[in-house]
Amino acid sequence: MSDELRTTITDLYRSLGDRQAFDAHLHPYLTFWESDADGLLSGLPALDDLRDRRATRATGSAPTSVAPEHLRADAWGDTGLVRYVLRARFADTRPDECFRVTDVLRREDGSWRIVHHHAEAVR
């Protein structure tokens, strides 16, 4: 089962840029903490608001890749926990951006979906 969880997270970031495919990995009522958010956010509409705010602040080119590294996954029945470092690489001279991430997933109807996401920027 932990391989299924790792595959779910890897597939999630492979679909980055395709909001519908990305969001298919998320529970509609997920909760999440992000370094650039003021507090705990809940639901896909709140995620969309955060994405829109980020888009207005974006400077420079988009990352050339965003991928999880050092994935550790555990499952207990229909509940899973995945921890990893998320690394964004850029084509220009900017250094990589890294985030420590913990995702809690639930398996429903045979597929894993993130119900809680916690990402913290590593300085």
Kinemage of the C-alpha trace (Angstrom):
@kinemage 1
@onewidth
@group {chain A} dominant
@subgroup {mainchain}
@vectorlist {calphas} color= white
{ca met a 1} P 0.000 0.000 0.000
{ca ser a 2} L 2.838 2.419 0.657
{ca asp a 3} L 3.839 2.051 -3.027
{ca glu a 4} L 0.305 3.167 -3.972
{ca leu a 5} L 0.716 6.233 -1.776
{ca arg a 6} L 4.084 7.132 -3.300
{ca thr a 7} L 2.606 6.714 -6.780
{ca thr a 8} L -0.340 8.958 -5.854
{ca ile a 9} L 2.002 11.753 -4.735
{ca thr a 10} L 4.277 11.358 -7.767
{ca asp a 11} L 1.242 11.447 -10.097
{ca leu a 12} L -0.075 14.513 -8.272
{ca tyr a 13} L 3.002 16.568 -9.147
{ca arg a 14} L 3.227 15.154 -12.677
{ca ser a 15} L -0.211 16.699 -13.242
{ca leu a 16} L 0.897 20.143 -12.004
{ca gly a 17} L -0.303 22.738 -14.507
{ca asp a 18} L -3.489 20.797 -15.224
{ca arg a 19} L -5.707 22.001 -12.387
{ca gln a 20} L -8.464 19.443 -12.998
{ca ala a 21} L -6.028 16.497 -13.034
{ca phe a 22} L -4.169 17.873 -9.996
{ca asp a 23} L -7.367 18.453 -8.028
{ca ala a 24} L -8.551 14.903 -8.761
{ca his a 25} L -5.953 13.827 -6.161
{ca leu a 26} L -7.487 16.107 -3.521
{ca his a 27} L -10.553 15.616 -1.381
{ca pro a 28} L -12.938 18.559 -2.034
{ca tyr a 29} L -12.980 19.418 1.683
{ca leu a 30} L -9.265 19.019 2.331
{ca thr a 31} L -7.586 21.171 4.932
{ca phe a 32} L -4.137 22.613 4.371
{ca trp a 33} L -1.347 24.677 5.839
{ca glu a 34} L 0.964 26.568 3.476
{ca ser a 35} L 3.902 28.806 4.373
{ca asp a 36} L 2.408 31.769 2.507
{ca ala a 37} L -1.112 31.420 3.954
{ca asp a 38} L -2.253 33.166 7.116
{ca gly a 39} L -3.784 30.095 8.728
{ca leu a 40} L -5.451 26.770 8.193
{ca leu a 41} L -7.387 26.746 4.921
{ca ser a 42} L -10.211 24.414 3.996
{ca gly a 43} L -11.682 23.237 0.699
{ca leu a 44} L -10.858 23.561 -2.975
{ca pro a 45} L -12.309 27.114 -3.245
{ca ala a 46} L -9.795 28.283 -0.607
{ca leu a 47} L -7.007 26.560 -2.551
{ca asp a 48} L -8.135 28.314 -5.735
{ca asp a 49} L -8.021 31.681 -3.911
{ca leu a 50} L -4.475 30.941 -2.720
{ca arg a 51} L -3.425 29.928 -6.243
{ca asp a 52} L -4.868 33.161 -7.648
{ca arg a 53} L -3.039 35.277 -5.041
{ca arg a 54} L 0.202 33.477 -5.854
{ca ala a 55} L -0.273 34.112 -9.568
{ca thr a 56} L -0.539 37.867 -9.003
{ca arg a 57} L 2.704 37.859 -6.956
{ca ala a 58} L 4.693 35.596 -9.282
{ca thr a 59} L 7.943 36.972 -10.649
{ca gly a 60} L 10.353 35.318 -13.029
{ca ser a 61} L 9.847 32.152 -14.982
{ca ala a 62} L 7.948 29.144 -13.718
{ca pro a 63} L 9.932 26.204 -12.352
{ca thr a 64} L 11.241 23.737 -14.912
{ca ser a 65} L 10.315 20.894 -12.574
{ca val a 66} L 8.496 20.340 -9.302
{ca ala a 67} L 8.976 16.889 -7.842
{ca pro a 68} L 8.854 15.070 -4.506
{ca glu a 69} L 12.049 13.613 -3.076
{ca his a 70} L 12.775 11.321 -0.126
{ca leu a 71} L 9.205 9.994 0.025
{ca arg a 72} L 8.242 8.023 3.110
{ca ala a 73} L 4.805 6.484 3.150
{ca asp a 74} L 2.782 4.452 5.616
{ca ala a 75} L -0.757 3.139 5.438
{ca trp a 76} L -3.144 1.843 8.059
{ca gly a 77} L -6.209 0.449 6.342
{ca asp a 78} L -7.798 3.277 4.365
{ca thr a 79} L -5.635 6.004 5.948
{ca gly a 80} L -2.206 6.952 4.655
{ca leu a 81} L 0.571 9.332 5.621
{ca val a 82} L 3.248 10.556 3.221
{ca arg a 83} L 6.221 12.749 4.100
{ca tyr a 84} L 8.627 14.210 1.548
{ca val a 85} L 10.655 17.163 0.368
{ca leu a 86} L 9.131 18.984 -2.586
{ca arg a 87} L 11.792 20.579 -4.803
{ca ala a 88} L 11.132 23.233 -7.447
{ca arg a 89} L 13.987 23.726 -9.934
{ca phe a 90} L 14.428 26.800 -12.131
{ca ala a 91} L 16.183 27.298 -15.468
{ca asp a 92} L 17.649 30.660 -14.458
{ca thr a 93} L 20.103 31.385 -11.647
{ca arg a 94} L 17.522 31.163 -8.865
{ca pro a 95} L 18.258 28.503 -6.273
{ca asp a 96} L 15.911 25.555 -5.894
{ca glu a 97} L 12.914 26.108 -3.629
{ca cys a 98} L 12.260 23.283 -1.168
{ca phe a 99} L 9.304 22.514 1.074
{ca arg a 100} L 8.841 19.934 3.821
{ca val a 101} L 5.496 18.295 3.156
{ca thr a 102} L 3.213 15.967 5.079
{ca asp a 103} L 0.063 14.663 3.397
{ca val a 104} L -2.709 12.641 5.022
{ca leu a 105} L -4.688 10.547 2.550
{ca arg a 106} L -7.867 8.477 2.642
{ca arg a 107} L -8.731 5.682 0.253
{ca glu a 108} L -12.259 6.014 -1.089
{ca asp a 109} L -13.693 3.970 -3.933
{ca gly a 110} L -10.286 2.399 -4.573
{ca ser a 111} L -8.260 5.594 -4.955
{ca trp a 112} L -6.214 7.682 -2.545
{ca arg a 113} L -7.059 11.368 -2.071
{ca ile a 114} L -5.349 13.950 0.080
{ca val a 115} L -7.517 15.083 2.987
{ca his a 116} L -4.853 17.208 4.708
{ca his a 117} L -1.727 18.847 3.267
{ca his a 118} L 0.966 20.636 5.247
{ca ala a 119} L 3.808 22.361 3.355
{ca glu a 120} L 6.489 24.455 4.981
{ca ala a 121} L 9.138 26.369 3.038
{ca val a 122} L 12.685 25.380 3.922
{ca arg a 123} L 14.870 28.441 4.109
